[in-house]
Amino acid sequence: MNTEPSRHQAVMRAFRTESRYRAWFAIILAGTISSVYLGSSFPFAFSEILNIRPVGNILVGVLFFLLSAGVAIAVNVGVSRRRRISADLVPLSSLRVRHVLRALNKIFGVTAVAVVSGSMRDRSMSAMKIGRHGVIAVGRGGLPIMKQPEIFRFRLAHEYAHLAANDERREKLLFAVYLAAIALLLISYASSLTETLKVLATNYVNIGLSGIWYALFGWMRFGLIANFILYASIISMLLLERSSASRLREFYADSAAAAAVGPVAQAFQQSASTGRDDRWYKRLFMRHPPSIERANTVANPAQAHRADLMLFLLQGYFVAFIVEVVLQLLFTAASPTLATHDDRRDSLLRYLEIGSVSTFGIIVVGALLGCAALYLTVSRLNVSLTFVDEPRARSAFMVQAPLFVVAGMFLMLTTSQSTAWDLKQTDWNLPAYVLVAWDRLLIHGLLLFSTCIVIGVVLSVRPKAPGPLLSLSAIPMVTTALTGYFLYR
């Protein structure tokens, strides 16, 4: 058995840190986006609950998100308990298994027992926590693998890595967060459709069936399509992030197992022989990577971070979303048609006169959220670079990461309802839109440029202490805030 404590400890430390940072990033991202859209869908009703202008409805959306996540956690815990009861868990206590478990308990610093679960069709192996006890469940259909000691030990070590990283409980938390976020987004989308149906039902007597048909495929068509694209893109990105995070955790667990017991190529051969699924749209949503990729990643850990690039797309999307939300909240009264720079400045001044504390509060909270998201991203990036030792792989990562940030910001702007509305007001004349919205585009451009610069610096310098990372993470939002001050003072 391979005992390289330094390598194994480094992998496990990176595994725990990456998982923790990614969980916090996902909570901030999903909670902020779902709360904002829920609050925007019920602005008047929610403002009556909490009369704080202009963000009372958003704060109520945050409360609903927290409540929904709490309910989802409770339901998930209940379902998991019932599933364990019905799984017919039987201790796996042969002398060989006890010997392997004792060795792995010592290596990973956790205590776990092995049990048999499921039916003869179940060949999986999974790690779970029952109370404070670690449990590794081996499907009854997978018991023949015990006749291959090296493969069995490697797969047990893989599950031990999940236990040592506290993966199962973090998965429950993220499942609840994403479930709550998607539920609130669907409620928001349903609210927009309901309002459309109410308008049509109210005017049915006057306009008739032909008028309704004309409305749906005429002046209402733009709003319906824009809403669908917006919500579909957000939900798709949340699902993509969850899938890529799951694949990355599998790669980390494989690396930890290889460092603990040595790489076992045969552990992947059985399913690797089927080849790789070339249908890219299915691969994007895979939560468990194909075995051939797992085998290649154990041999070359730098390949694992292909699953990590989705985080940079979300980082670009999120910071652009924060800026758009702040601009929309402060400039919502700018103009019912195509607002100009002067309209936006006058709207901001009006809000400052009405409530300077709440107005500055919106800006500060938005900046803090953006800084927190970037800090978590670059901190995770710093951890990930531990395994990217090849100059070629590092160079490729330095090119790919900023490109995904650009793609995320571009996706946010192209699916934004405000951008689509402004473009529609110019009859989809992009040069005319740029001339009118130059200030908003300038803010986004500087935010994009500074974010890419920060990521490039972290990739090049790799600062170890949190202080430099915090300072670097503040640069994009500080730059954006200063630009806004000089533009609208």
Secondary structure, DSSP 8 states (H G I E B T S, - for coil): ----HHHHHHHHHHHHHHHHHHHHHHHHHHHHHHHHHHHHHSHHHHHHHS--TTTHHHHHHHHHHHHHHHHHHHHHHHHHHHHHHHT--EE---HHHHHHHHHHHHHHT--EEEEEES-TT---EEEEEETTEEEEEEEGGGGGGGGSHHHHHHHHHHHHHHHHTTHHHHHHHHHHHHHHHHHHHHHHHHHHHHHHHHHHHHTHHHHHHHHHHHHHTTTTHHHHHHHHHHHHHHHHHHHHHHHHHHHHHHHHHHHHHHHHH---THHHHHHHTT-----HHHHHT-SS--HHHHHHHHH-GGGGGGTTTHHHHHHHHHHHHHHHHHHHHHSTTS-SS---HHHHHHHHHHHHHH-HHHHHHHHHHHHHHHHHHHHHHHHHHHHHGGG--SHHHHHHHHHHHHHHHHHHHHHHHHH-HHHHHHHHHTTT-HHHHHHHSHHHHHHHHHHHHHHHHHHHHHHHH---SHHHHHHHHHHHHHHHHHHHHHHH-
